[in-house]
Amino acid sequence: MKSLYFEKYGRSDVLSFRKLPKPTLEAGRVLVKVHAASVNPLDWRLMRADPFLIRMGRGLFKPTANGLGADFSGVVESKAADVAKWEPGDAVFGIMTPEIVGSFAEFVSIPEDALVNKPAALSHQQATTLGVAALTAYEGIHDYYQLKPGSRVMINGASGGIGTFAVQMAKAFGAHVTAVCSGGNHELVRGLGADAMIDYKAVDLLQIGERFDLIFDVVGNHSPKKMKRLLHNNGRLVLASAASGLGFLRAIAISRKKQEPIDLILDLKKDRRRLEAVLALFEEGKIKPVIDREYPFDDIVSAIDYVATKRARGKVVVYITQG
Ligand SMILES: NC(=O)c1ccc[n+]([C@@H]2O[C@H](COP(=O)([O-])OP(=O)(O)OC[C@H]3O[C@@H](n4cnc5c(N)ncnc54)[C@H](OP(=O)(O)O)[C@@H]3O)[C@@H](O)[C@H]2O)c1
């Protein structure tokens, strides 16, 4: 099968296509033919080993895993004998587990619990966007603070892959949303329901004189200590940016007084429940994917380079195989 491959860290010229054998089916796993996969910052971060900490988990001098791609949408090709939940032909989407990142390939072998039914109303290109980005948005908006109608939420990085979902989710939970992005993206984000816009190029975010119940920061360009000053007393600051340290792995929640315990262990069942909650929000018409650009598999390097500019407006998607 055709697969994107890299064997040393660096810029995108380290990427090439390889013909690899189809993954083998171990117990509890399903083989999925990938139709579309979205590009996440995780892909260029793993490719470049940025931040350096990535080398601690994935190889100090060269990557120990050679694939990229963290979410996918496709069709079940076959399954291990002990899998009862899925049948060949089922349309599914999901996220890769951290040890087997690699959905930029024609097939993936995936634990049955990591899959969710793809609704017919969503194309494969749309469904793959509900993977890492929407799941992270849901975690940031839902898991650390119980929003009520009128709760004040700020989203820093509102126009990107995570932010465009986070704005819609916070609105779905009844919050008043202040969205931070550059002026050129205000129309897009206002269209997703944001109530107030801040252009970080024109205004110093730390001096706005407002307080929030929940700040979801996916940019990480201000120190958490300073961002905490923008919280109400019982508010939460949730960081999901690599610039904030460990945030590229999982969201970290901080209150004004203490740091919450960090849930660093990726829990497949928990993430599957999050994916189902994301799907329910889509089916209730409360969120919709925002796709900035779509690329053919042959041009995936351009897609990864584009996301690495940090200027994507919503999600970037790659067609892997045709139905
Ligand atoms: N913790 C996790 O589980 C997890 C999961 C996925 C991703 N992440 C991390 O979260 C971060 C964001 O991911 P993403 O998928 O949303 O990235 P993305 O799609 O690449 O974000 C691009 C957006 O960031 C905005 N942006 C750039 N600089 C900004 C600034 N100074 N202030 C406000 N907005 C700014 C840009 O808007 P403008 O052009 O308007 O500036 C652009 O629309 C990445 O660092 C990623 O590694 C964490």
The ligand as an ORCA input file, in Angstrom:
! r2SCAN-3c Opt
* xyz 0 1
  N      -3.327     19.173     23.346
  C      -3.821     18.499     22.321
  O      -4.446     17.428     22.450
  C      -3.638     19.073     20.995
  C      -4.247     18.439     19.948
  C      -4.122     19.012     18.724
  C      -3.362     20.173     18.601
  N      -2.746     20.739     19.658
  C      -1.942     21.974     19.526
  O      -2.842     23.062     19.502
  C      -2.325     24.084     18.665
  C      -3.404     24.572     17.714
  O      -3.863     23.491     16.878
  P      -4.782     23.825     15.612
  O      -5.070     22.522     14.956
  O      -5.916     24.700     15.986
  O      -3.715     24.670     14.767
  P      -3.875     25.447     13.368
  O      -5.097     25.016     12.661
  O      -2.574     25.310     12.671
  O      -4.036     26.972     13.847
  C      -3.959     27.963     12.881
  C      -4.643     29.208     13.399
  O      -3.882     29.736     14.487
  C      -4.154     31.131     14.498
  N      -3.088     31.872     15.175
  C      -1.773     31.840     14.892
  N      -1.110     32.689     15.718
  C      -2.053     33.245     16.523
  C      -1.992     34.177     17.595
  N      -0.844     34.732     17.992
  N      -3.146     34.500     18.224
  C      -4.324     33.961     17.851
  N      -4.442     33.077     16.825
  C      -3.319     32.721     16.173
  C      -4.207     31.518     13.034
  O      -5.076     32.623     12.934
  P      -4.526     34.044     12.389
  O      -4.021     33.751     10.990
  O      -5.746     34.872     12.461
  O      -3.428     34.447     13.312
  C      -4.755     30.279     12.327
  O      -6.106     30.424     11.917
  C      -1.055     23.494     18.016
  O       0.080     23.986     18.710
  C      -1.181     22.027     18.227
  O       0.084     21.381     18.305
  C      -2.895     20.214     20.851
*
